[in-house]
């Protein structure tokens, strides 16, 4: 429907008008005395083509926030939506936007601002799923990705833009020909976190370059003073939609705490994972380094754990999430980068391994489970140093949590095995840090060489190590090796060793045969790109001169 640059065909426009008339006739002919039943998306005013898309996504009935927000949005009003996490907020703004796009198709129709890259990709997936039958084009504009390729995507003028504020401002200021002067919809999802992450300056810049005549939807799990300030600056006569009380957790979530000495946290974690094996877990840590350490520890004990933290590259973050969503990994160990907005349907248990320093983050962490009406469980680890933080959480949610019962004798049986795994994990973490440090030093050395050449220093022969391709050291690794060791997603060490051994043998053989054939009058042209054997290549270069093709 939207593939034609001018938008919908006349036939489909007439179909939509007839649907609206039919819907109004149906509503007027309903019996007043009829018992109240579950509303459908069609009864909320959503057109058939989008209702079919909802059915394909197995959205049987609208959620509370969707029931409240969609009719108001279809009336053309601005909305402030406050809803518990996992309540279907994305559908509450995506469906009205897509329906309005069907009626008045144009490029750069809607902008959705999100605090994190992962949430941006998730929202894009939902827009594409809902709009697949009508040809909706989406673009995700976030940091950690190539600016040039994003500029090419923007040049295609998608209907929906999903962006983080910082990268969007970069494109507005630097990408020639890109502007949002015709924008019709602005959505700020997880608005409280956007502002808490110091994006206020970027949001202010965006508001200055988009039309005042637009519809604005502001969605948040919590209403803070900053959100109230943003509301006054960006919304016109908004309707407030609230389907939960402040800082409430969902009803079907069973919440527990466990009080343990700090030095035994790892042992209790392993005990709980063993006791509840067969479930999927999200384990929250407070720092990137503890995320890596915990992932190494659990992998050494045979658990299928995958880490997710802010120091990972964007591709590796998405790879970790994909593995967990696909149930290839049963444990996702994460910092708070994954605590907001992400919809991972099959999370059974959330473990707060490190208690959150901000009480509100507890709401978002435990909100990763018990989503969309399903049951779930959360367990918060409280050490002798965390009592005050834990009391703040109980005060915030307005109730005391029950103690998760464990038998100390059963737990301490694991102490010896866990201690050994801790020792190995510590060594592996140190090796990774050293590898990362040496990699950084090599990169700095290469940059210095480039500076010398640019200042007129004599250029070195075009040797193999001057290739522009980055030497990853993983050229021969099997395709099932997930991520690199730097990001702690270790897969198959035996496969890696076998591959490396076979590669070493092959290169050594080649090296020997080339040295045997070289004499003073011989020329060897070596073309390597990103090789992981610089010492061998250096020997070849010394023994057999490398000449330029023109000299031959």
Secondary structure, DSSP 8 states (H G I E B T S, - for coil): ---STT-S-HHHHHHHHHHHHHHHHHHHTS-TTS------TTTTT--HHHHHHHHHTT--S--HHHHHHHHHHHTT--EEEE--TTS-HHHHHHHHHHHHHHHS--SS-EEEEESSHHHHHHHHHHHHHHTGGGT--EEEE-TTS-HHHHHHHHHT--SEEEEEHHHHHHHHHHSTT---TT--EEEETTHHHHHHTT-HHHHHHHHHHS-SSSEEEEEESS--HHHHHHHHHH-SS-EEEE-S-TT---TTEEEEEEE--GGGHHHHHHHHHHHTTTS-EEEE-SSHHHHHHHHHHHHHTT--EEEE-TTS-HHHHHHHHHHHHTTS-SEEEE-GGGSSS---TT--EEEESS--SSHHHHHHHHTTSS-TT--EEEEEEE-TT-HHHHHHHHHHHTS--EE----HHHHHTTHHHHHHHHHHHHHHHHHHHHHHHHHHHHHHHHHHHHHHHHTT-------GGG-SS---S-TT--TT--S-GGGT----HHHHHHHHHHHHHHHHHHHHHHHHH--TT-------SS-S-HHHHHHHHHHS----GGG-
